[in-house]
């Protein structure tokens, strides 16, 4: 599979090396966003709840 913007994909090693970088924001996206985020996530990662944010009828 090819990606439209492969330059935005990084390895897990890169993520580990940049966990404390204030210029980097890790975004957690899962099939079941809230349940998986509460089970565990990358330290400092923000949750993108696509089920709520992309499916809201008024937004």
N, C-alpha and C positions, 0 to 999 in steps of 0.2 A: 504494500500500500504506500502511496506517496502522499505527502502532506503539502498543503498550499504554502505553508511558511515553516519549513523545517528548521530555520534558524532560531525559532523560539522554543524548540525542544532541547532539554538538557538531560544529563545522566544523573543517577542517584548520587554519584560521587560529587558532581558539581553542586547539587543541592546541599549536601552535607558541608561542603566548603564555604557555602554562602548563607548558612542559617542566620548568622548575625550581621549580615550585610544590610544596612538600612535602605539601600537602593533596590533591594530584591524583595518581592512579595510573592509568596507561594500561595496558590489558590487550590483548595481541595474541591474536587468534583467527583462524585460517585453516583452510581445508579440509585442507591437509597441514601441520599445525602446526609440527613440528620442522624440516622442510626449509625452509619459508618463513621461519621465525624466524632460522635460521642464515644465510640469504641476506641478510637485512637487516630491521631493524625500527625503530620509533620509539625514539630514545635513552631509556633508562630503562624501557622497557616490559617488563612481565612476561609470560611465555608462559602461556596457558591451553591446555593440551594436552587438548582435549575427547575425542580418540580414546582417550587413556589414562584420564583422570579420570572421564569419564562412562560408559565401557564396561567398567570393571574389574569382574569378576564378584563380588568380595568386598567392594566398597565401596559 
